[in-house]
Amino acid sequence: MSRQVEERKSAASIWQGGIILGALAALCTALVATTHHYAEPLIKANEQAFLEESLKPVLGGIKYQNEIKKSMLTLPLPHGLPGNEPAVIYRIYADGVPAAALFVVSAPDGFAGPIKILIGVRMDGSITTVRILQHHETPGLGDGIDASKSDWQLQFDNASLTAPDRKSWSIRRDGGVFDQLTGASITPRAIIRAIKETLEYFEANTKEIFAAAPSGPS
Amino acid sequence: MSRRTTIAEKFHTGLWTDNPGLVQLLGLCPLLAVTTSFVNGLGLGIATLFVLTGSNMLVSATRRLIRSEIRIPMYVLIISSFVTCIELLTDAWFPHLGRSLGIFIPLIVTNCSIVARAEIFASKHRVIESAADGLVMGAGFALLLCALGAFRELVGSGSLFSRLDMLFGGEPSPGFAFFDSGFLLAILPPGAFFSLALAVAAKNAIDRRRQLERRNRRSRLVNTSG
């Protein structure tokens, strides 16, 4: 008799707890949803601004009209570009015609893991600028590739597969024309190879790059 | 249950005698990770303060519904929704700060001092008192974050108050630069532990000196009267 009462009580208490928890969950969800509703447009705008800000250096002063984020092309592996992770291409249009392609690729054979590189390529196959986005190279040696540490990456400005010619795309020590970094040759070799492969990819696939439908991150 | 305390006493408790970071040593994960500069410390401090005040108020408002067997899920639910709101607001209005603090804003959820205040204080006090408790405890935590951030920035990077624009807008500001390259260790993870240890030691030293002074005064009183 008393056991039955107790059982009924505990059942009621479970229901009560569930209802309270459910109501609180609804209240909290409403709170988050409201905040999200007001914050989302601003967050979207910030993301777009941040992307444009970080791509600006490699745009080389091209006056573009398209929304960069919508021109994004994500290439899953295998994509033929350097790196063991999906590559990203941003397509830049000026006056309705293709003006440049910005590649985010990674050099897989850096001294300390992959090096993420941003490369801007004009339609004639020449480079606007190269920027290192992410690396783990040794401070004081390999980290000279960073734009904030040295001017090393400036030597790729305006370079293409014809100037210097294909055979000279290596550091001086290997018979090429590019400077190495004092005390570090693995890092520059990896980057130069990645840039060269990117230019070759662009040369071979220019039409396909600009014809493909946009594919942003899912 | 509610012992009446004056506002001054309350502040003294939150900022000094019962400081969540310095005395209770709670929330060390964000405390040690983000205090590489003053502005980071201030940003996370303010975010934590808002979460703590908000969650304290909501826990207190629903305290009559809270039952012991489901109180922890309720706290988690309340705290995580406030943290999500704060994260959204930071991304919307202070995008650079959000980027700089990164994962540590969502990680406020795991700051034990927030659950601790909900359990110890907010679930047993009125909304106003709980809000005050959240503000004061949050301020204590934020002050410690700022102090550690300023110290590590000064020693490690040789500057102070750099990039305040991340919080207050305007052009990127270098702050005050005192010397070129600082003592790098200070902004590396070990520096966080050293700085916190120094802060705790300093607080204990001050407390001890005060205690000695009080004792001296008392013995002098005894001497003169005797």
Interface residues (C-beta under 8 A of the other chain):
Chain A: S13 Q16 G17 I20 L21 L24 A25 C28 T29 L31 V32 T35 H36 Y38 A39 E40 L42 I43 N46 A49 F50
Chain B: T62 L65 I66 R67 E69 I70 P73 M74 L77 I78 S80 S81 F82 T84 C85 L88 L89 D91 A92 W93 P95 R99
